[in-house]
Amino acid sequence: MQSTRKTIRQAPGTRIRQFVVPVALAIAALGGQSTLGAQSYTLDFGAGLNAPSICTADPTGTGPLVLCSTDGNPGIRVSQSYGDVAGIVNLQYAELGNDFGRSLAWWNNGYGNRTNVLYSPSGSARINLVPIAGKQITLNSFLLAAFGANGRSTTLNIFEIGNATALFTFAGLINGVSSTTFAPALGSSSTGFSIEWVQAGSGLVAIDDLTFTVSNLNVPPSVIPEPATWALMGTGLAMLGVVARRRRV
């Protein structure tokens, strides 16, 4: 998020400096809350039905980018670099239930009303969202969709990385006609989140439109002042007005 910076021309004397310092202190008293440095991201896996160049010819998801494929080639998997933002966040993809360290596979359509999705051929999948040091991440939402018209029985768990206790669990049917949206409201984490889903059958549930926000550590990604905060700010500004009036006198 970009901030707008204003240039203030200083009048004779030190009035501006004397005014700016108390204002800075008043803002600090509100808890240091700011939206500076917060960025929101939506992770999808292509547009239309054309295969995007976000995959690799190595099943682990490393190496040069190539066109994704729906031909069942076990070596074409999404790149481990896809979705990464230097100095901000690292994405990690894993097909669970195998011993080969494979990344997730891509598919163009057939999963509910979604196009261009990621799934696990083994039926077990994981995506890790890892903030870079000094950052924290908030998982906002994502979609799961089932292949074909029938719903698919699925177990979904979301963990904070480094914690074996699930913060969010779902066990039920994932829609095969449209899709199922999850917005778990887990707060922010400096270690990141792990999304894992398992379904009966192989590769029958896929993920799409994963949204998250990354901000500086200990800074809320979005801040809406509460009434008490507005009251404190109003009191501080009123005091500043009294001080300024006395100085003019």
N, C-alpha and C positions, 0 to 999 in steps of 0.2 A: 504494500500500500504506500503510495507516494504522499508525502506531506507537502503542504503549500507554505512557503516561507515568505514572510513579508519583511521588507527593509524599512526600518524606521529611522528617520532623520532626527538627530538629537538637537533639541533647542538649547539656547545658551544656559550655562549653569549645569547643575547635576540633577535636575528634576526627573528626567527619564530614568537614570540609573537608580535613583531612590525609589521610583515607582515600580520598576521591573523587579527588583529584588524581593519586595514583599509579595508581589504576585506569584513569583516562583515559589516562595515559601508556602503560600496559600495552596497552590496546586499540589505541592509535596504533601501537605497535610491531608489531602483527599486520598492518599494511599498510593500515589505514584502510578495510578492506572493510566494506560495509554494504548492506542491501537497501532502505534508506530512499529513497523517491522512485521506485522501480521500479513500473511498471504494465504489466500484460499485457492485450492486446486481441485479440479475434476479429472479423474483418471478414467478415460475410456480407451477403447482399443480399435479405433478406426471409424470411418464415416462411410455410409452407404454399404454396398456389398463388395466393394473392391478390397482386395487384400492389401493391408498396409505393410510397410517395411519396418516392422518392429520386432521381428523374430530373428533367430540365428539358426544356422545349420548344425549347431552343436546342441544336443539334448539338454545340456546343463544351462543353456541360455547365455553362453559366452561366445565371443568372436564377432566377426563383422555382421552387420544387419542384412537380412534378406527378406523377401516377401513371405508373409505367413501363408500357411497352406491348410486345406481341409481334406487332403488326400490320405490322411492317416499316417503319414510319414512320421515315425517316432522321433526323428532327429530334428524336426522343425518345431522349435519352442520359442515362447516369448523371451526377448532379451532381458537379462538381469539389469541392464542399464535403463530399461524403459521406465519413464516416470521419475527417474532420479533428477534432483535439482542440486547442482554443486553448492556446497556449503549450507544446504537447507534440509534435504531429506533423501533417504536412500530406501528404495523399494526392493523387496526380495520375494521371489516366487518359487514355490516348491510343490511338486507332485508327491504327495505322501504315499506310503504303502509300497515303495520300491526302494531298491538299494543302489540306484544309479545317480542320485542327485539331480533328477530331471526338473526342469522348469515346467510351467503350465503351458497347455496347448491353446491354440486360437481356433475359433469357428465363426462362420459368417452369419448364419441365420438358423431358425428352427427352435431357438430357445425362447419360448413365449413370444412377446412382441419386440424382443431385442435383436439388434444386429451387432456383429463384432464383439464377441465375448471371450472370456477365458474360462477354461474348465480343466479338470484333471482326468485323464483317461483311466486312472485307477479308481476314481470315485472319491478320492481324499485329496484335499487341496489346502494350501496355506499361502497367505500373503502377509508379509511383515512390512509395517510402515515405521521406519526408524529415523527419528530426527537427528541431525548432526549436533555435536556437542555445543551447548549454549542455546539450543532451541528446544521447544516443546511442541507436541502435536496434539491436535484434537480431531478425532474421527467423527465426521458429521453424519454420513449416510452412505449406503450402497444398495445395489439391487442384486437379487438372486432370481434366476429364471430356470424353469425345467424344460427339458427337450420333449417335444410332442405335446399333445393336448392334455395328457393326464398329469395331475400333480405328483410330485415325487417326495417320498418321505426323506427328510433331511435333518441332520443334527448340525447346528451351528454353535460355535464357541468363539468368544473374543477374550483374549488375554492381554494384560499388560506385560510386555516383554520383561522377563526376569521374575515373573510371578506365576506360579503353577495353578493358582485358583482363578477360574473363569470369572470375568466381570459381567459377562452377558451370555446367556444360553437360550437357544431356541431348539425345539424338537417338534416337527410337524411337517405339513405338506407345503412345498414350494409350488407356486402357481405355474402351470404349463401353458396357459392361454395368454396371460399378460406377464406379470412379474410380481415379486414380493419385495417391498422396500423395508430396509432396516435403518433406524436412526437411534442408536443405543444411548446417546447422552452420557458418555463415560467420563467427561471432564478431560483435562489435559495430562499428558505424560511426557517426561523427559527421556524415557527409555523406548517409548513407542508401543504400538499395538500389533497383535498377531490375530488375523482372522482365519479361522479354520472351519471348513465344512466337509461333511461326509454324507453321502446318500446311498441308498440301496441301488445297486447297479453301477455300471462303469460310465463315468463322464456324462451323467444325465442332468447335472445342475451346474450352471455357470454364473459368473459374476460380471457386473458391468457398472459403469457410472459411480465409481468410488470417489467420494468427496471428503476432503480434509483441510484443516487449517494449520499452518505452522507459524509460530510466533516466538519472540525472544523469551528465554526462560523466565518464568514467574511473572510474565506480562500477559494479562487476559487477551485472547484473540479478538474479542469484541467487548466493548464496555458500554452499558447504558446506565448512567448515573441514577441512583435511587433517590427518592424524595429527600432523605436525610442528607445526602450528598449535595443536592441542589441547595438545601437550606444552609449547609456549612459554607458553600461557595458564596451564597448571597450575603451571609454575615461577614465573611472575609472582605468582600468587595465594599460593603457598607463601611467597614472600619477603615479601609484604604481611602474612601471618599472623605471621611472625617479628618484623617491625617492630612490629606492633600489640602482641604479647606483651611485647616489651622496654619499650614505652612504659607498659604497665600496671604493670610491675615498677618 
